């Protein structure tokens, strides 16, 4: 009877060791996957030179940076919405004449670019055209949104530079659009 119990205990320890080893391998793979999605400009030397703890710290810092950026962008959006509300006339139509449309504004955001476009509902404008021009200029579209208010369509496109050394020239994008 004692011999059977010893076998079960040894087998149990072996199973626990295997389970723990598999858990560590899985956690290491998840950490590698997490670090692989952090842009290279946030990784100080190289991924290989950093300990796993340093990599996790960098990931946490990057996530914190993204949250702050989201809050900042939400604030800018709210401010822009307030400005649009204050420019409304009494009947609820924005103070933009149809002759002035489309309106185009391009902002350079570090390694990214933001394109804001206001178009009339009756103007034949396609969002994919803006995306095509941006991709021709070497940027990758991250988000593209539009909303319709009365007889106007508001487009917002956020794009990230594919190759940070090359960058993007906002004036050239403006001319093409």
N, C-alpha and C positions, 0 to 999 in steps of 0.2 A: 504494500500500500504506500509505503514511504517513497519507494522508487518512482511510482506513477506521479506523485505529487511533485517531485523534483523535476521530472520531465515537463510537466505542465508549467512550472515556474520558469524554467529555462526557455521554454517556447514563448511564454508570455513576455519575458524580457526581450527576446529576440524580436517579437512583434512590435513592442514599444520602441525599440531602437530603430526598426525599419520605418515605423510611422513617423518618428521624430526626424529621421534623416530625410524622408520624403517631404515633411513639412518645411524643413530648412531649405531644401532644393526649391520647393514651390515659392517660398518667401524670397529667396535670392532671385528667382526669375521675375517675380512681381516687382522687386526693387529695380532690377535692370530695365524692365519695361517702363517704369515710372521715370527713371532718369533719361531714358531714350527719347521721351517726348518734351524734355526741357530744351528750349533753344540754346544753341551753343554759346551765345554771348553771355548766358547766365552761369555757365560752367567755367570756373576760373582757369585752372590748368587744363587737364583732360580728365575724362571720366575714369580712365584706368588708374590715375594717380590718386584718386580720392578713395577714402575708406567708404564702406557702405553707410556708416553713420553720417559722414560728410555729405554723401549723395542724398540721403534722406533729409538732412538739414537744408541743402540747396533746393530740393523739391518743395519743402515746406515754405521756404522763403519765396520761391517763385509763385506758389499758390497764393501766398499772402499778397504779393505784388499784383497778381491778376485780380484778386478781390478788390484791392484798392483802386485799380484801373476801372473795374466795373462800376464801382461807386462813383468815381469821377465822371465816367461817361453817362451814368444815370442822371447825375446832377446837371451835366451839360444838356442832356436831352430835355430835362424838366425846364431848364432855363430857356431853351429854344422854343419849347411848347408855350411857355408863358409869353415870350416875345410874339409868337404867332397869334396867340389869343388877344394880345393888346393891339395888334394891327388889324383886327377884324373890324369891319364896318358894322353898322347897326343891323343890317339884314343877314349877317353871318358869312358874307363872302369876303375873302382876303383882298386886301388892297393892291392886288397885282393885276394889271391889265393883261388881256389875252395877247396884246402886241408884245409884251415883255417876255413872254414864255417862248421857249424854255429858259429857265434860269439854271445856271450851273456854278457850283462852288466846289473847289478841290482843296483839301487840307493835307499837308504832309504831317504824318504822325510818327516821327522817328524812322523806324524801319517799315512803316505802313503808310497807307494813304486812305483818305475818306473822300468819297464823291457824293455830293448832295445835289439832286436835280429836282426841279419843280417843272412839271409839264402839264399842259391842259389835257382834259379828257379827250377832246376832239383831235389833238395832235397825234399823229401816227408815230409813236415812239416805242421802241422795244428795249427792255432791260438787258436782254442778251447782247445787244450791240455795245453797251457800256462794258459789260463783262468781257467781251471779245477784245475790245481796245485795251483794257487793263491787262489781260493775259498776254497780248502782243508786246506790251511794255515790260514784261517780266515780273508781274506780280500775280499772286494767287488770291482769289476772292475768298474771304473768310465768311462774311455775311452779306446778304443782299436783302433789303426790305423795301416795301412800298406801302403807302396808305393813300386812300382817296378821301379828300375833304372837299365837299361841294363839287366844283368842276375842275379840280386840280389834283394831280397825282404827285406825291412826294416820294422820291426814291432816295435811299441811302445805301451805299455800298462801302464796306470796309474790306481792304485788301492788304496783304502782307507781302513784302519783297521776298522773292524766292532766293536770290543770291544777295546777301547783305553787302558784299563788296561793290556790287554794281549800283544798287539803289534804284530809285525811280525819279524821273524828271516830271513834276506836276505840270509845268507849262506845256510840255510836249503832249501829255495826256489831254490837257484842256483843249489844245489846238485840234487834236484828232476827234474829240467829241464834238 
